[in-house]
Amino acid sequence: MTTSPYMLTRAEDRDALSLRSIEIVRGFTENAPGSVLISYGKTKVLCTATLEDRVPKHIYGQGSHGWLTAEYSLLPGSTNTRASRDRYKVSGRTMEIQRLIGRTLRTAVDLPNLGQRTIHIDADVLQADGGTRVAAITGSYIALMDALYHIQDLEMKANPRLKVWPLPHISPIAAVSVGLIRGQVVLDLDYNEDSTAEVDANIVMNGEGQLLEVQASSEEAPFSRAVMNQFLDAAEQGIQALLDLQQVALNAPKGQVVRL
């Protein structure tokens, strides 16, 4: 990793390559098939997965092909100044983030075998302190899995002769942010770190260690390929810990808090 004389001081007394305190609660609300409250430090996102027994026009008529779409919102009161609701026009930032969530989570599902249904993912930020989009992806994956288990139950009840209905699942998905602060690579940035970083990146990977999305931008000066490689190494380490925590959450009773 990059070395620097700068001594990094971080919230929670964590070192440069440590995640914030992560908390996950499945079944946070009762009505949605999948519902998760996830916290990356002070950032808190409510992720829900609901079902609709129809598909968009571009999918309609393709047999058992299903679809997944996502929406994202910063709720009023989630930031220091009131975030306005996107009532009439979705902002460019919101559109970009919800497309990111949707396209990465679609890689987790075998859509051609989902059936003629749509999974709606909603990621609502209750409190923002950096990393809202990566928290939304990691939490929404768990909500998605609960929705898939719910679909499996529906299919088994509708077809009693079926011994098993194959879960249309491909791979787990998780995400984390990485940045460069005074020449030092830093994992999982909070807002204060993100706002002062020379470079910041959001990285999404699956359970096979494959990259699904890399968003990186320099705020002050160009950065080298060597730094990008360090970003990927740090992200892989953090994402593996998040993938392990996701599995713990999926095996735990709904309503139980699991922590990293």
C-alpha positions in Angstrom: 0.0 0.0 0.0 1.0 3.6 -0.4 3.1 4.9 2.4 3.0 8.5 3.6 4.3 10.5 6.5 0.8 11.7 7.0 -0.7 10.1 10.1 -4.4 9.4 9.4 -6.8 9.9 12.2 -10.2 8.3 11.5 -13.5 8.0 13.3 -14.0 4.8 15.3 -10.2 4.6 15.8 -9.9 2.5 12.7 -6.8 2.2 10.5 -6.6 3.1 6.8 -7.8 -0.2 5.5 -10.6 -1.0 8.0 -14.3 -0.8 7.4 -16.6 1.3 9.6 -18.8 -0.5 12.0 -21.3 -2.4 9.8 -24.8 -3.4 11.0 -27.5 -5.3 9.2 -31.1 -6.0 10.3 -33.2 -8.3 8.1 -37.0 -8.0 8.2 -36.8 -4.4 9.4 -40.3 -3.8 8.0 -43.0 -6.5 7.7 -44.9 -5.9 4.5 -42.1 -6.2 1.9 -40.8 -9.7 1.0 -37.3 -8.3 1.5 -36.5 -5.6 4.0 -33.1 -4.6 5.4 -31.7 -1.8 7.4 -28.0 -1.5 6.8 -25.5 0.8 8.5 -22.0 1.8 7.3 -21.0 3.7 10.4 -23.4 6.6 10.6 -24.8 6.0 7.1 -28.1 4.2 7.4 -30.1 2.9 4.4 -33.4 1.1 4.3 -33.5 -1.4 1.5 -36.7 -3.1 0.4 -37.5 -5.6 -2.3 -41.1 -5.9 -3.5 -42.7 -8.0 -6.3 -45.0 -7.2 -9.2 -46.5 -9.9 -11.4 -45.7 -8.3 -14.7 -42.6 -7.2 -16.6 -41.7 -4.1 -18.7 -42.5 -3.9 -22.4 -39.0 -4.8 -23.5 -39.2 -8.1 -21.6 -42.9 -9.0 -22.2 -43.5 -12.1 -24.2 -40.1 -13.6 -23.5 -41.4 -16.7 -21.6 -40.3 -16.9 -18.0 -37.9 -13.9 -18.3 -38.2 -11.5 -15.4 -36.8 -8.1 -14.5 -35.2 -6.1 -11.7 -35.3 -2.4 -11.3 -34.1 0.0 -8.5 -34.9 3.4 -7.1 -32.8 5.4 -4.7 -33.7 8.4 -2.6 -32.1 10.7 0.0 -34.9 11.3 2.5 -35.5 14.7 4.0 -33.5 14.9 7.2 -30.9 12.4 6.0 -28.4 15.3 5.5 -27.4 18.5 7.3 -29.6 20.5 5.0 -33.0 19.1 4.1 -32.9 16.9 1.0 -35.9 17.7 -1.3 -38.0 14.8 -2.4 -37.8 13.9 -6.1 -41.5 14.4 -6.6 -41.6 15.7 -10.2 -38.1 15.2 -11.6 -35.4 12.8 -10.6 -32.1 14.5 -10.2 -29.1 13.4 -12.3 -27.3 12.1 -9.2 -30.3 10.1 -8.1 -30.8 8.6 -11.6 -27.1 7.7 -11.8 -27.1 5.9 -8.4 -30.4 4.0 -9.0 -29.1 2.8 -12.4 -25.9 1.6 -10.7 -27.9 -0.3 -8.1 -30.2 -1.9 -10.7 -27.6 -3.0 -13.1 -25.3 -4.5 -10.5 -28.0 -6.4 -8.7 -29.3 -7.7 -12.1 -26.1 -9.7 -12.3 -27.0 -11.5 -9.1 -30.2 -13.0 -10.6 -30.9 -15.5 -13.4 -33.5 -13.2 -15.0 -34.5 -15.6 -17.8 -35.7 -18.0 -15.1 -37.2 -15.6 -12.7 -40.7 -15.9 -14.2 -42.9 -13.1 -15.6 -42.4 -10.8 -12.6 -40.5 -7.7 -11.6 -38.5 -7.2 -8.5 -38.5 -3.6 -7.3 -35.6 -2.5 -5.2 -36.0 0.7 -3.1 -33.0 2.1 -1.3 -34.0 5.0 1.0 -31.2 6.8 2.8 -32.3 7.6 6.4 -29.0 9.1 7.4 -26.1 10.1 5.1 -22.4 10.1 6.1 -20.7 9.0 3.0 -20.9 5.7 1.0 -24.7 5.7 0.6 -24.6 4.1 -2.8 -22.3 1.2 -1.7 -24.3 0.6 1.4 -27.5 0.6 -0.7 -26.0 -2.1 -3.0 -24.8 -4.3 -0.1 -28.0 -4.0 1.8 -30.3 -4.4 -1.3 -28.6 -7.7 -2.2 -29.8 -9.2 1.1 -33.3 -7.8 0.6 -33.2 -9.3 -2.9 -32.3 -12.7 -1.6 -35.3 -12.6 0.8 -37.5 -11.7 -2.1 -36.1 -14.7 -4.1 -36.8 -17.0 -1.1 -40.4 -15.6 -1.0 -40.8 -16.3 -4.8 -39.5 -19.9 -4.2 -42.2 -20.4 -1.5 -44.9 -19.1 -3.8 -43.8 -21.4 -6.6 -43.7 -24.4 -4.3 -47.2 -23.7 -3.0 -48.6 -23.1 -6.5 -47.0 -26.4 -7.7 -47.2 -29.0 -4.8 -45.7 -31.7 -7.0 -42.5 -29.8 -7.3 -39.8 -31.2 -4.9 -37.8 -28.0 -5.4 -38.0 -24.8 -7.4 -34.4 -23.8 -8.4 -33.6 -20.4 -6.9 -32.7 -18.1 -9.7 -29.6 -16.8 -8.0 -26.2 -16.3 -9.6 -23.8 -14.7 -7.2 -23.7 -12.5 -4.1 -22.9 -8.8 -4.6 -21.3 -6.2 -2.3 -19.7 -2.7 -2.6 -17.4 -0.4 -0.8 -15.7 3.0 -1.3 -12.0 3.7 -1.5 -10.1 6.9 -1.6 -6.7 8.6 -1.6 -6.1 11.1 1.2 -2.7 12.9 1.3 -1.2 10.0 -0.6 -2.6 7.3 1.5 -5.1 4.7 0.3 -8.2 4.6 2.6 -11.1 2.1 2.7 -14.7 2.9 3.3 -14.7 6.7 3.5 -17.1 8.7 5.6 -18.4 12.1 4.5 -15.5 14.2 5.9 -13.0 11.9 4.3 -14.8 11.8 1.0 -15.0 15.5 0.8 -11.3 16.0 1.3 -10.0 13.0 -0.8 -7.7 13.6 -3.8 -9.3 10.6 -5.4 -12.4 8.7 -4.6 -13.8 5.4 -6.0 -16.8 3.1 -5.6 -16.2 -0.5 -6.4 -18.7 -3.4 -6.7 -17.7 -7.0 -6.8 -19.4 -10.4 -6.7 -18.6 -13.5 -4.7 -16.2 -14.8 -7.3 -14.0 -11.7 -6.9 -15.1 -10.3 -10.3 -15.6 -6.6 -10.8 -19.1 -5.4 -11.6 -18.5 -1.6 -11.4 -15.6 0.7 -10.9 -16.3 4.4 -10.5 -13.2 6.4 -9.8 -12.5 10.1 -10.2 -9.7 12.5 -9.4 -10.6 15.7 -7.6 -7.2 17.4 -7.8 -4.7 15.6 -10.0 -4.4 12.5 -12.1 -3.6 9.2 -10.3 -1.5 6.3 -11.4 -2.4 2.8 -12.4 -0.4 1.6 -9.4 -2.8 3.6 -7.1 -5.8 2.0 -9.0 -4.4 -1.4 -8.3 -4.1 -0.5 -4.6 -7.7 0.6 -4.6 -8.8 -2.7 -6.1 -6.8 -4.7 -3.5 -8.2 -2.7 -0.6 -11.8 -3.0 -2.0 -11.4 -6.7 -2.5 -10.4 -7.1 1.1 -13.3 -5.0 2.4 -15.9 -6.6 0.1 -14.9 -10.1 1.2 -15.7 -9.1 4.7 -19.0 -7.7 3.6 -19.9 -10.8 1.7 -19.2 -12.9 4.7 -21.4 -10.6 6.8 -24.2 -10.9 4.3 -24.2 -14.7 4.7 -24.3 -14.4 8.4 -27.3 -12.0 8.1 -29.1 -14.4 5.7 -28.6 -17.3 8.2 -29.7 -15.2 11.2 -33.3 -14.8 12.3 -35.1 -11.8 10.9 -34.9 -8.9 13.3 -31.6 -9.9 14.7 -28.8 -7.3 14.4 -25.6 -8.7 12.9 -22.4 -6.7 13.2 -19.0 -6.5 11.8 
